[in-house]
């Protein structure tokens, strides 16, 4: 009941933000504003729309965290309870007891798989497979009756399922699918290829549920104390009840709402570009939220009084310097951890989402400094089966053992480089990358814990994964042969 109320609140806020009008200042104010006794100017409306846009983000993040720690705390308590009863139980076994839950975060990918099947049944798949931009492909499809039918089906699900950021949604770049369809079209082509080879592209949810129920029954049968059985069932039910929120809030907030938010900010950027405050609308993202308010006030004051604004002579120089600093950060990868880690980390969010515990931080720092000095990290743990390759240890996110060639990528723009049956190595994954997972043999990430988006998605897609390695993208190179053990959390560079 509370969750349904939450959805209503969030969608109401999303629709409110979508309805906000952002208008440039006219050359002359319309006299209707005076004759209608409106009492406010275009300048006031511009400033008000900016404040409303910023307040909407602040409000949506109040909703974002409303139940989030409940989800992580519930799972952490369940995990601690089981480890007390069964000291040898693995994290993987515990996660399997809450797997197989359908969440809307997987809906965009489900729609892509449906569209791939529809393209083949309508015999327009050859057009979609063309090496061309999505816009040109759509234009080509519109010339054919069956192509029009396919396009209509796509249009019917774009709102809201294509309000899906190709990154994390925390930044204006990369864009969402609704603004830039290169990522979904790349996934569509991958699904069409697999379908034409006779492969199954659906998630084996029923198989995961059967495995989940079998594991749950096995451990429940081992508990003889009735009080402990009651606690087990209560905590398990709580985990399964709150688990959907852990994933679904991400679609509502970081993807759906933020896509609209960034589009509003581009509109403010266009206004500042048109009035020569900045050289390009993208430059607005090199000005912080408080400075943007001051800049818009400068514009409004100039418009109202007819005096030259300060901004056009001030901001281009400041932005140019900030771009230089930004590019230095882009070129230099940071340390995975800094300083002395605390003796014990107990905060559920930090542990479950980011996988940050004291031992792991120490391991990251030791691995970093060993690699910096051209030594092999974890020397006492060299390789497996007699192999003397480099060993990295992270969080065992999704079970399975695979070997394959690595594909190291740092941004969504590089996703198109992924080849079938490679192992993806990246800093962190976004939920919107899920459609590409069907092409992969495994996944390795620098960041993440047992309840990170990467871990949850990989388990639902039955993709072996290790997250929270800290240094994988710095130590592994594209093309290297690596082994990923998603049951132990060990990644071995075999070359």
Buried (B, 14 or more C-beta within 10 A) or exposed (E): EEBEEBBEBBBEBBEEBBEBEBEBBEEEBEEEBEEEEEEEBBBEBBBEBBEBBBEBBEBBEEBBEBBBBBBBBBBBBBBEBBBEBBEEBBBBBBBBBBBBBEBBBBBBBBBBBEBBBBBBEBEBBEBBBEEBEBEEBBEBBEEBEBBBBBBEBBEEBBEBBBBBBBBBBEEBBBBBBBBBBBBBBBBBBBBBBBBEEEEEBEBBBEEBBEBBEEBBEEBBEEBEEEEBBEBBEEBBEBBBBBBBBBBBBBBBBBBBBBBBBBBBBBBBBBBBBEBEBBBEBBBBBBBEEEBBBEBBBBBBEBBBEEEEBBBBEEBBEBBEEBEEEEEEEEEEEEBBBEEEBEEEBEEBBBBBBBBBBEEBBEBBBEBBEBBEEEEBBBEEEBBBEEBEBBBBBBBBBBBBEBBBBBBBBEEBBEBEEBEEEBBBBBBBBBBBBBBBBBBBBBBBBBBBBBBBBBBBBBBBBBBBBBBBBBBBBBBBEEEBBBBBBBBBBBBBBBE
